[in-house]
Amino acid sequence: MSDLSIAARQSSKRPRVSFEFFPPKNETMDERLWECVRRLEPMQPDFVSVTYGAGGSTRERTQATVARIASQTTLVPAAHLTCVSATREEVLQTAEDYWEAGVRHIVALRGDSPNGMGEEWVETPGGFRTVIELIENLRAHRPDLGKVFEVSVACYPEPHPDSRGWDFDLAHLKAKQDAGADRAITQFFFEPQIYFEFLDRARSAGITMPIVPGIMLQPNFNGLRKIAGLCQATLPDWLHQLYEGLDDDADTRDLITANVAAELCHKLADGGVTQFHFYTLNRANLALSTCHLLGLKPAKAEAA
């Protein structure tokens, strides 16, 4: 932990946050999602994003969730949109549907294989070949009406599973910026130097757009290990030790998860980071606990 007390850290400038949700698969998960949305709404995030499943398998649920957030909350929704399992026309029609629903922010992604994350990615016949093409087309979408989406993209602070080396990866991210991306959001990581070293590489490669660190809130360490293995994110030894022996102690895992996330954010803030994107897994308690440890309070509490 840092020498600075929690109180001293909380007196610093308020960080900006955004949250990621995933669309529900059943009624029970739907209730959990909307409880999470309502509880996080007073935190006044910059935006909230909603994911696709592997291969775009939750496209309809994603669209319904994003449209509901746009129409029934004060939150600013950002919809994930991928190149997988859809033609160019279908992808752009989805973008048009989002626009008509009041959505102005797209998270543009290549997307995972329809066979699941970690499997070989195959271009969809008639679809976008790369996320670069997707971004370019989103930027050009309905120019006659002046419709221009805000576009976020993904980046990997550690080598992507399909990485051909840092030079290629950074050139690819630079191409996303040149195509019109407004910001990049990183895959999760647990050591601040991973982010700062990546940021230095990106800036040296001419990447000037904001690079927002993605912070994982996954208290199930077995699940975290599986995700990390698929995306090649490093889980440091000290993290293994913190969760050791807690398979049947969900409450303690939650406490550890929130504190690990908040401590990482504090260390990033010490290095000048002012914005964080939380992968919430639709768990309001963890997101709220982490925000509280960062000194963030709900809007009503701040106004009181």
C-alpha positions, 0 to 999 in steps of 0.5 A: 500500500502507498504511504498516503492514507485513504483520507489523504488520497480521497482529497485529491481531484475527483477521477472520472469513471465509466462502467461496463455491463454485459447483457442478461441471459435470463430473467434473474440476470436481467434483474441483477443488471438493472439493479446494478445500473440503478445503483451506479447511475448516481455515480455519474459516469462518463458513459456505460458500455454494454458488451457483445458475447463471443461472435456477437451471440448477444447482439439482440440483448445488447441492443435492447439493453443499450436502448433501455439505458438510453430511454430510461436512465440519465446514463450515456450508453456506449454500445459494443459493435463488432465485425463478427457474424454480420455483413457490412450492411447488417453492422451499419444497420445496427449502428443506425438502430443505435442512432435512432435509439439515442445512442451516440457512442460506439465501442468498435471491436474486431470481436472474438471468434464465433467459437469463443475467445481464444479460437482463430478469428475468421472474416465473415463473408461480406463483413468488415475485414478489420476493425479499421474498416468498421471505424472508418465506416462509422465515421462516414455513417450518414454524413448527409445528416451530420451523424458522427458517432463517438468511437472508443476502441480496445487496446492491450497493454500486454501482447495480444494473443494474436500479437506479431510484436509491439511494432505491429500492435502499436501500428494497428492502434495508431491506425485505429486512431487515424481512422477516427477513434476518440479513445482506447480502453485497455484490457485489464492488468494488475501492475501499474508499470504495465500500463505506464510502459505501454503508454510510453510505447504508444506515445512514442508511436504517435498515439495521442488519443486518451488511453483509459485503463480497464480495471477488472472487478472479478472476485472469482479467482478461478474465473479470473484465471481463465479470462487471463489465460485467454487474453494473456493478461499477467496475474502476479504471484501476490494476487494468487496469494491474496485469493488463496484459500478463499474459494468458499468465502465470497465476502472476503473475496469481494473485499480483496477485489475492491481493495486491489482495484482501488489500490491499482487506481491510486497508483495509476492516479499518482502517475497522472491517470484521471479516468478509469473504466471498470469491468463490473460484471454487473456487480454493483457492490464491487463497483460502488466499494471501489469508487468509495475507496477512490473518494467518489460518492453518489451525486445525491450524497455529494449534494447533501 
